């Protein structure tokens, strides 16, 4: 693979009542290869992001269709001088959230019960259409992984699938990726604010009780690695209780 997978900081494209960072396919080749982009919107205190539509090249809203008087149209057009994100007055009251409507559109990773939790290793919350039906119509899924200091996420094999984007919220660590030819194509450090794009991934752990290793028969493993049954059994014993998140050794 000739395209770099190096973690990238987003390009700041706006600053005002907040900031907008953009990972554009025109700037990052891997995003062009995966046919995707990314953006982070950060709001300051009392920041307000204008309602906007981002699923097409352009969008126009014609005020004249509302049969408004011209003075009101001019006020709406010119009174707001801010762009994209603004700061609201401290006493400005936004409407209260309708939780009944919100439950089908918003998922809180922080409050969700983890799908995987390893002492001193970390937590993993997987979000798919079974847990959040709205994702079924969008054809996407999500995962939030919190890794404790010194722990690692077990090596995994990425098969053909949809593109994956990973954003580092806080902390840092080391990441390594190998290409199909077995050569190291990424060996670097991650820090908060980095974003990684991986083309065509499908998670398949190499080690642990749910790994491909444990799915293979002992005879296949013995023949594949040219090892004795005793060595294969020792390796299997070491894997049967392992999870995807591995805590640091004591």
N, C-alpha and C positions, 0 to 999 in steps of 0.2 A: 504494500500500500504506500503510494507516494505522498499522500496528504498527511500533514502533521496533525497529531491529536493533542498537542501541547495545550494545557489549561490556559484559558484566555480571560482577561478582564474585559468587561463590556465597555463600549465607547459611550461616554457621556454626551448625549445629544440635546439635553435640556436641563436647565437649572433655574429655579424660581421659588415657588411654594413647595418645591420638592425637586427630585432629580429623576431623570429617565436615562437608563443605561440600555444600550441596544447591541445585540449580537446579530448583525445583518449578514445574509448570504453573500452580499457584494463585498464584504470586508473579510469574512472568514470562509475559506474554501471548503472546510469540512461541512459547514452548514449548507453550502451550495450543493455539495455531494449528497447530503441527506435530505435536501429540499425542505429545510426548516429554518427557523429563526428564533430568537429569544429576546425578551425585554424584561427589565426590572424597573418598577415604579416605586420610588421612595418618597413618602410624604413627610414634610416637616409638621410640627405641631400646628394644628388648625389648617393644615394643607388640604386642598380640595382638587381632585382631578376631574376635569370636565367629562361628562358622558361622551363617549366616542365609539365609533364602529371601526374595527380593524380587520375585517374579514374580506375586504375588497380593496382595489387600488385607490378608489376615491368614493366619497359619500357626500351628497348635497342635500340640504334641508331648505325648502323654499318657504319663507315666512308669508309670502303673498297669498298662498293657498289658505291661510287661516283667516283671511279677510280682516286683517288688523289695520287700524289707522296708521298712516304713514309716520306720524311723530313717534308712535310706540315702536314701530319697526326700526326707526333710526336710533332710538334709545337702546334697543336690544342689540343692534349691530355695533354701536360705538361705546356704550357705557362701560363694558368690560374690556379693559386694556391688557389683562393678563393673558398668558398662553399656557394651555395644557394643564398646569398645576398652579394653583394660587393659594394664598393664605386667607382664611376666613376670619371674621371678627370673633373675638373670644366669646361674645354673648350670642353668636349665631347658633340657632337650634336646628339640627338636622332631624328628620323624622325617625321615630323609633323603629327598630328592626322587627319585622314580622317573622318570628321564629318558625311558624308553620310553613310559610313560603320558603324560608331560608334553608330548611333542612334538606331539601332536594337539590340545592345549588351550592351549598358550602359544606366542606368537610374539615373538621379540626383535628389535625394530626396530633397536637399536643394532648388532647383529651381522649384520644382513641386508645382502646386496649391494644397493646402490642401483639403482633402475630408471633414474634420471637423476642425473647428476653433472656440474656445470658449474664449471670453475675460477673461483674468487672469487665464484661465484654461489650455490652450495649443493648440497644433496643431497635426493633425493626417493625414498622407499620406498613402493610401493603394495602394499597387502595385499588380495587378493581370493580367491575360492574356488579359483582355479587354483593359487595359491601355498599356500593354507591351506584345505583342503577343508571343514573344520568350518563355515566361514562360509556355505557354500552352503545348509545347513539353517537357518541363522539369518536369511538374507536381508539381510546387512549387509556392509560392506567398510570398510577403513580406509586412511589415508595419513598418513605422517609427513614433513613438509617442514622442512628446516633451511635458513634463508636467511642468507647472510653479510651483514655490515654494509654498508649502502649498496646492496645488490642488491634486486631486486624480483621478485615472482611476476607473470608476464605477465598482462595483463587477460584475463578469461575470461567466456564467456556461460553462464549457468545456465538450462537448459531444464527442462521438467517431469520430475521424478524423485522420489526419496525425500528426506526432510529431511536436512540435513547439520549436524553440530555440530562446531565447531572450538575446541579448548582451547589456550591459549598457555602452553607449558611454561616458557619463559624468554626473556629479551630483551624486545624491544618493536619497534614500528614503526607505520606508518600504513596504514589500510584505507579503501577507498572502494567503495561499492556503488550501482548505478543500478537503478531500477525499470524495468518494462516500458515506461513512458512516457518513458524517457530522462532522468528527473530524478534528481538525487543524493538518495538516501535514507539514506546513511551516509557520513560523512566524519569520521573520528576517529582517535585514537591507541589502540594496543593495548599492554598490558603483561602481564607474567607473572601468571597467575591469572585472566585474562579468558576468557570463553566467549562464542562467537558462534553463533547458530542461524540457518540460512538455509533457508527453506521451498522444497521442490521443486527442488533443484539437480541439474544434470547438466553436468559439466565439458566445455566446448568452447572451446579457446583461440582468441583473436582473431588473435594473431600467432605467428610461428614456423613451422618446417618442417612441423609436424603440425596447423596451424591451418586453420580454414575458408577463410581467405584463399587458401592454397595449393591447396585443393581445387577452387576455382572456375576456370573457363577465363579466359584473358586477355581475351577479347572481352566476357565478362560483367562483369569488373571495369572495363574501359574504359567500357562503357555505363553502369554503375552510378554511377561517380564522374565521368563525362564528362571523361576524361583521355586523353592520346595514348598510343599503343603504347609510345613511348619511356619515358614516366613510369611506366607499368604495369610495364615490364620492370625499371626501376630499383628499384621497390618490391619486386618479386618476388625480385630478386637479394639485397636486404637481408634478406629473410625466410628464404631457403632453408637457412641454417645456424643460425638462431636456435632456442633451446630455450625451454621454459616458464619456466625460471629465468634471469634476466638479470643478469649481474654489473654492478657500477658502472662508469661510464665513467672512463677514465684521465685 
